[in-house]
Amino acid sequence: MGVVPVLKKNLSQSAKENLRTYLNQLQRKNVKKLPPETELAKMLSVSRATIRQALDDLEREGLLLRIHGRGTFLNPAGFQVRVNMGRLLEFGKVIQNSGYRSSSELISMEEVAVPEYAVKPLLLEENSSVYRVTRVYYADQTPAIYSLAYIPVSLFDVPPTERDWEKYTNFEMIRKNAGRLIMRDRVEISTETRESAENVMRCSMAEMPASILRLDGCSFDQENRPVILGSAFYNTDLVRFQLVREMD
């Protein structure tokens, strides 16, 4: 089973993603137990401390079970989870993991004054400007996710064009045009009526159900700086989140 050695840039995140790939290989081959940490560290060309952190993260996602005195094992229940609430994924990937073909459409993009409620979370001055970007993501051509994002204009040395926003997702735009990698986010979960969601998005959401799952979040880059503040509205007839939980 091959494992690609991780790059030195973003070492911890790269180690986790390479280890996740390795776990998927083990799962397909019906191998239940992982090698010792020292062997994993050698395979990925990283320190044992980095491997231990990656294992900790994947255990929290429910993919691993650690049994004292016996070792680390794959958790079969964790691999049945298609959309894990505890894992940050781009919207298109969420739809793909739910079993649908994904596509997206830019609804609008405009430069606006930062809303008062976004000043503090994005660490901006009150007179700052942000891009207000709204999109819809489709699952087999049916609207599945509507997203609203506020992104600081100051992130970009060269202002992106509307065509750029049409071509790339928000994560890709920030990665390609601002040199930032989205590493984590903080979210608050609630429910919303379709009418209320339409007021937030400022567009029709007629094909969405009457009750919608809402996630409000702030996304952070590799230096733990906030780069996106936004809301996402999910059609739970199409996208359902799952978790593997353990007794505390």
C-alpha positions as a Markdown table, in Angstrom:
| # | Residue | x | y | z |
|---|---|---|---|---|
| 1 | Met | 0.0 | 0.0 | 0.0 |
| 2 | Gly | 1.6 | 3.3 | -1.1 |
| 3 | Val | 1.6 | 6.5 | 0.9 |
| 4 | Val | 2.8 | 9.7 | -0.6 |
| 5 | Pro | 5.3 | 11.5 | 1.7 |
| 6 | Val | 3.8 | 14.8 | 2.9 |
| 7 | Leu | 5.1 | 18.2 | 1.8 |
| 8 | Lys | 6.8 | 20.4 | 4.3 |
| 9 | Lys | 4.3 | 23.2 | 3.7 |
| 10 | Asn | 1.2 | 22.9 | 5.9 |
| 11 | Leu | 2.8 | 19.8 | 7.4 |
| 12 | Ser | 0.2 | 18.8 | 10.0 |
| 13 | Gln | -2.7 | 19.2 | 7.5 |
| 14 | Ser | -0.9 | 17.3 | 4.8 |
| 15 | Ala | -0.1 | 14.5 | 7.2 |
| 16 | Lys | -3.7 | 14.1 | 8.1 |
| 17 | Glu | -4.9 | 14.1 | 4.5 |
| 18 | Asn | -2.2 | 11.6 | 3.5 |
| 19 | Leu | -3.1 | 9.4 | 6.4 |
| 20 | Arg | -6.8 | 9.7 | 5.6 |
| 21 | Thr | -5.9 | 8.3 | 2.1 |
| 22 | Tyr | -4.0 | 5.5 | 3.7 |
| 23 | Leu | -6.9 | 4.6 | 5.9 |
| 24 | Asn | -9.2 | 4.4 | 2.9 |
| 25 | Gln | -6.7 | 2.0 | 1.3 |
| 26 | Leu | -6.8 | -0.1 | 4.5 |
| 27 | Gln | -10.6 | -0.1 | 4.5 |
| 28 | Arg | -10.8 | -1.3 | 0.9 |
| 29 | Lys | -8.4 | -4.1 | 1.7 |
| 30 | Asn | -10.3 | -5.0 | 4.8 |
| 31 | Val | -7.3 | -4.4 | 7.0 |
| 32 | Lys | -8.5 | -3.4 | 10.5 |
| 33 | Lys | -5.4 | -2.5 | 12.5 |
| 34 | Leu | -2.9 | 0.3 | 11.8 |
| 35 | Pro | 0.9 | 0.0 | 12.1 |
| 36 | Pro | 2.6 | 1.6 | 15.1 |
| 37 | Glu | 3.0 | 5.3 | 15.2 |
| 38 | Thr | 6.8 | 5.0 | 14.5 |
| 39 | Glu | 6.1 | 3.1 | 11.3 |
| 40 | Leu | 3.5 | 5.5 | 10.1 |
| 41 | Ala | 5.8 | 8.5 | 10.8 |
| 42 | Lys | 8.5 | 6.8 | 8.7 |
| 43 | Met | 6.0 | 6.1 | 5.9 |
| 44 | Leu | 4.9 | 9.7 | 5.7 |
| 45 | Ser | 8.4 | 11.2 | 6.4 |
| 46 | Val | 7.1 | 13.2 | 9.4 |
| 47 | Ser | 7.8 | 13.2 | 13.1 |
| 48 | Arg | 6.0 | 10.9 | 15.5 |
| 49 | Ala | 4.4 | 14.0 | 17.1 |
| 50 | Thr | 2.9 | 15.1 | 13.8 |
| 51 | Ile | 1.5 | 11.6 | 13.3 |
| 52 | Arg | 0.1 | 11.5 | 16.8 |
| 53 | Gln | -1.7 | 14.8 | 16.1 |
| 54 | Ala | -3.1 | 13.5 | 12.8 |
| 55 | Leu | -4.3 | 10.3 | 14.6 |
| 56 | Asp | -6.0 | 12.4 | 17.3 |
| 57 | Asp | -7.8 | 14.5 | 14.6 |
| 58 | Leu | -9.0 | 11.4 | 12.7 |
| 59 | Glu | -10.1 | 9.7 | 15.9 |
| 60 | Arg | -12.3 | 12.8 | 16.7 |
| 61 | Glu | -13.8 | 12.4 | 13.2 |
| 62 | Gly | -14.8 | 8.9 | 14.2 |
| 63 | Leu | -12.5 | 7.1 | 11.7 |
| 64 | Leu | -10.3 | 5.5 | 14.3 |
| 65 | Leu | -10.6 | 3.5 | 17.5 |
| 66 | Arg | -7.7 | 3.4 | 20.0 |
| 67 | Ile | -7.8 | 0.5 | 22.4 |
| 68 | His | -5.4 | 0.7 | 25.3 |
| 69 | Gly | -2.8 | -2.1 | 25.1 |
| 70 | Arg | -4.0 | -3.3 | 21.7 |
| 71 | Gly | -3.4 | -0.5 | 19.3 |
| 72 | Thr | -5.2 | 1.7 | 16.8 |
| 73 | Phe | -8.0 | 0.3 | 14.6 |
| 74 | Leu | -10.3 | 1.5 | 11.8 |
| 75 | Asn | -13.8 | 2.3 | 13.0 |
| 76 | Pro | -16.2 | 0.7 | 10.5 |
| 77 | Ala | -19.0 | 3.0 | 11.5 |
| 78 | Gly | -16.9 | 6.0 | 10.7 |
| 79 | Phe | -16.4 | 4.9 | 7.1 |
| 80 | Gln | -20.2 | 4.7 | 6.6 |
| 81 | Val | -20.5 | 8.4 | 7.3 |
| 82 | Arg | -20.8 | 10.2 | 3.9 |
| 83 | Val | -21.0 | 13.8 | 5.1 |
| 84 | Asn | -19.3 | 14.3 | 8.5 |
| 85 | Met | -20.5 | 17.4 | 10.4 |
| 86 | Gly | -17.1 | 17.5 | 12.1 |
| 87 | Arg | -15.1 | 17.8 | 8.8 |
| 88 | Leu | -14.7 | 21.0 | 6.8 |
| 89 | Leu | -15.5 | 20.4 | 3.1 |
| 90 | Glu | -16.2 | 22.6 | 0.1 |
| 91 | Phe | -19.9 | 22.7 | -0.8 |
| 92 | Gly | -19.4 | 20.8 | -4.0 |
| 93 | Lys | -17.7 | 18.0 | -2.2 |
| 94 | Val | -20.5 | 17.8 | 0.4 |
| 95 | Ile | -22.9 | 17.2 | -2.5 |
| 96 | Gln | -20.7 | 14.6 | -4.2 |
| 97 | Asn | -20.3 | 12.8 | -0.9 |
| 98 | Ser | -24.1 | 12.7 | -0.6 |
| 99 | Gly | -24.2 | 10.8 | -3.9 |
| 100 | Tyr | -25.1 | 13.5 | -6.4 |
| 101 | Arg | -23.4 | 15.2 | -9.3 |
| 102 | Ser | -22.4 | 18.7 | -8.2 |
| 103 | Ser | -22.5 | 22.0 | -10.1 |
| 104 | Ser | -22.8 | 25.6 | -9.0 |
| 105 | Glu | -23.9 | 29.0 | -10.1 |
| 106 | Leu | -22.8 | 32.5 | -9.1 |
| 107 | Ile | -25.9 | 34.5 | -8.2 |
| 108 | Ser | -24.2 | 37.8 | -7.4 |
| 109 | Met | -20.9 | 39.4 | -6.4 |
| 110 | Glu | -20.5 | 42.9 | -5.3 |
| 111 | Glu | -18.1 | 45.1 | -3.3 |
| 112 | Val | -19.9 | 46.5 | -0.3 |
| 113 | Ala | -19.2 | 48.2 | 3.1 |
| 114 | Val | -18.6 | 45.5 | 5.7 |
| 115 | Pro | -21.8 | 44.8 | 7.7 |
| 116 | Glu | -21.7 | 45.9 | 11.3 |
| 117 | Tyr | -22.0 | 42.3 | 12.5 |
| 118 | Ala | -19.1 | 41.2 | 10.4 |
| 119 | Val | -16.5 | 43.8 | 11.6 |
| 120 | Lys | -15.4 | 42.0 | 14.7 |
| 121 | Pro | -15.3 | 38.4 | 13.5 |
| 122 | Leu | -13.3 | 39.4 | 10.4 |
| 123 | Leu | -11.0 | 41.7 | 12.4 |
| 124 | Leu | -11.8 | 44.7 | 10.1 |
| 125 | Glu | -12.1 | 48.4 | 10.6 |
| 126 | Glu | -15.7 | 49.8 | 10.4 |
| 127 | Asn | -15.0 | 51.5 | 7.1 |
| 128 | Ser | -13.6 | 48.4 | 5.4 |
| 129 | Ser | -14.9 | 46.9 | 2.2 |
| 130 | Val | -15.8 | 43.2 | 1.6 |
| 131 | Tyr | -17.0 | 41.1 | -1.3 |
| 132 | Arg | -20.5 | 39.9 | -0.9 |
| 133 | Val | -20.7 | 36.6 | -2.8 |
| 134 | Thr | -23.8 | 34.5 | -3.2 |
| 135 | Arg | -24.0 | 31.1 | -4.9 |
| 136 | Val | -26.2 | 28.2 | -5.3 |
| 137 | Tyr | -24.9 | 24.6 | -5.5 |
| 138 | Tyr | -26.9 | 21.9 | -7.3 |
| 139 | Ala | -27.3 | 18.2 | -6.6 |
| 140 | Asp | -28.2 | 16.6 | -10.0 |
| 141 | Gln | -29.6 | 20.1 | -11.1 |
| 142 | Thr | -31.7 | 20.5 | -8.0 |
| 143 | Pro | -30.7 | 23.4 | -5.6 |
| 144 | Ala | -29.1 | 21.8 | -2.5 |
| 145 | Ile | -27.1 | 24.6 | -0.9 |
| 146 | Tyr | -27.3 | 28.4 | -1.0 |
| 147 | Ser | -24.3 | 30.2 | 0.3 |
| 148 | Leu | -23.6 | 33.8 | 1.3 |
| 149 | Ala | -20.0 | 34.9 | 2.0 |
| 150 | Tyr | -18.4 | 38.1 | 3.1 |
| 151 | Ile | -14.7 | 38.2 | 2.1 |
| 152 | Pro | -12.4 | 41.1 | 2.9 |
| 153 | Val | -11.3 | 43.0 | -0.2 |
| 154 | Ser | -7.9 | 43.6 | 1.5 |
| 155 | Leu | -7.0 | 39.9 | 1.0 |
| 156 | Phe | -6.4 | 40.5 | -2.7 |
| 157 | Asp | -3.5 | 42.5 | -4.2 |
| 158 | Val | -5.3 | 42.5 | -7.5 |
| 159 | Pro | -9.1 | 42.8 | -7.4 |
| 160 | Pro | -10.7 | 39.6 | -8.8 |
| 161 | Thr | -13.1 | 40.0 | -11.7 |
| 162 | Glu | -16.7 | 38.7 | -11.7 |
| 163 | Arg | -15.5 | 36.1 | -14.2 |
| 164 | Asp | -13.0 | 34.9 | -11.6 |
| 165 | Trp | -15.8 | 34.5 | -9.1 |
| 166 | Glu | -17.9 | 32.6 | -11.6 |
| 167 | Lys | -15.0 | 30.2 | -12.4 |
| 168 | Tyr | -13.8 | 29.4 | -8.9 |
| 169 | Thr | -15.3 | 28.6 | -5.5 |
| 170 | Asn | -14.7 | 30.9 | -2.6 |
| 171 | Phe | -12.0 | 28.6 | -1.2 |
| 172 | Glu | -10.3 | 28.4 | -4.6 |
| 173 | Met | -10.4 | 32.2 | -5.0 |
| 174 | Ile | -8.8 | 32.7 | -1.7 |
| 175 | Arg | -6.2 | 30.0 | -2.4 |
| 176 | Lys | -5.4 | 31.1 | -6.0 |
| 177 | Asn | -5.7 | 34.9 | -5.7 |
| 178 | Ala | -4.8 | 35.6 | -2.1 |
| 179 | Gly | -2.4 | 32.8 | -1.2 |
| 180 | Arg | -4.5 | 31.7 | 1.8 |
| 181 | Leu | -5.6 | 28.1 | 2.6 |
| 182 | Ile | -8.8 | 27.5 | 4.5 |
| 183 | Met | -7.9 | 25.3 | 7.4 |
| 184 | Arg | -10.8 | 25.3 | 9.8 |
| 185 | Asp | -14.0 | 27.0 | 10.7 |
| 186 | Arg | -16.3 | 27.7 | 13.6 |
| 187 | Val | -20.0 | 27.2 | 12.9 |
| 188 | Glu | -23.4 | 27.7 | 14.6 |
| 189 | Ile | -26.3 | 25.5 | 13.6 |
| 190 | Ser | -29.9 | 26.5 | 13.4 |
| 191 | Thr | -33.1 | 26.0 | 11.4 |
| 192 | Glu | -34.6 | 28.7 | 9.1 |
| 193 | Thr | -37.8 | 29.1 | 7.2 |
| 194 | Arg | -37.4 | 29.4 | 3.4 |
| 195 | Glu | -39.0 | 32.9 | 3.5 |
| 196 | Ser | -36.4 | 34.1 | 6.2 |
| 197 | Ala | -33.6 | 32.5 | 4.2 |
| 198 | Glu | -34.7 | 34.3 | 1.1 |
| 199 | Asn | -34.5 | 37.6 | 3.0 |
| 200 | Val | -30.9 | 36.9 | 3.9 |
| 201 | Met | -29.8 | 35.6 | 0.4 |
| 202 | Arg | -31.9 | 38.3 | -1.4 |
| 203 | Cys | -33.0 | 35.8 | -4.0 |
| 204 | Ser | -35.8 | 33.3 | -4.6 |
| 205 | Met | -35.2 | 29.9 | -3.1 |
| 206 | Ala | -38.5 | 28.4 | -4.4 |
| 207 | Glu | -37.2 | 24.8 | -4.9 |
| 208 | Met | -35.9 | 24.6 | -1.3 |
| 209 | Pro | -38.1 | 23.0 | 1.4 |
| 210 | Ala | -40.2 | 25.1 | 3.8 |
| 211 | Ser | -37.7 | 24.4 | 6.6 |
| 212 | Ile | -34.0 | 24.7 | 6.0 |
| 213 | Leu | -30.8 | 23.8 | 7.9 |
| 214 | Arg | -28.7 | 26.9 | 8.4 |
| 215 | Leu | -25.0 | 27.0 | 9.2 |
| 216 | Asp | -23.4 | 30.3 | 10.1 |
| 217 | Gly | -19.6 | 30.1 | 10.1 |
| 218 | Cys | -16.3 | 31.9 | 10.2 |
| 219 | Ser | -13.4 | 30.3 | 8.2 |
| 220 | Phe | -9.8 | 30.7 | 9.1 |
| 221 | Asp | -6.6 | 30.4 | 7.1 |
| 222 | Gln | -3.3 | 28.6 | 7.8 |
| 223 | Glu | -2.2 | 31.4 | 10.2 |
| 224 | Asn | -5.6 | 31.3 | 12.0 |
| 225 | Arg | -6.8 | 34.6 | 10.5 |
| 226 | Pro | -10.5 | 34.9 | 9.7 |
| 227 | Val | -11.0 | 35.2 | 5.9 |
| 228 | Ile | -14.7 | 34.3 | 5.3 |
| 229 | Leu | -17.8 | 35.1 | 7.3 |
| 230 | Gly | -20.9 | 33.5 | 5.9 |
| 231 | Ser | -24.1 | 31.5 | 6.0 |
| 232 | Ala | -25.1 | 28.4 | 4.2 |
| 233 | Phe | -28.6 | 27.0 | 3.8 |
| 234 | Tyr | -29.0 | 23.3 | 3.2 |
| 235 | Asn | -31.8 | 21.3 | 1.6 |
| 236 | Thr | -31.9 | 18.4 | 4.0 |
| 237 | Asp | -33.9 | 16.3 | 1.6 |
| 238 | Leu | -30.7 | 16.0 | -0.4 |
| 239 | Val | -27.8 | 16.7 | 2.1 |
| 240 | Arg | -27.8 | 15.2 | 5.6 |
| 241 | Phe | -24.9 | 15.5 | 8.0 |
| 242 | Gln | -23.8 | 12.6 | 10.2 |
| 243 | Leu | -21.5 | 12.1 | 13.2 |
| 244 | Val | -20.0 | 9.1 | 15.0 |
| 245 | Arg | -20.3 | 9.8 | 18.8 |
| 246 | Glu | -18.8 | 8.0 | 21.8 |
| 247 | Met | -19.8 | 8.1 | 25.5 |
| 248 | Asp | -17.8 | 10.6 | 27.4 |
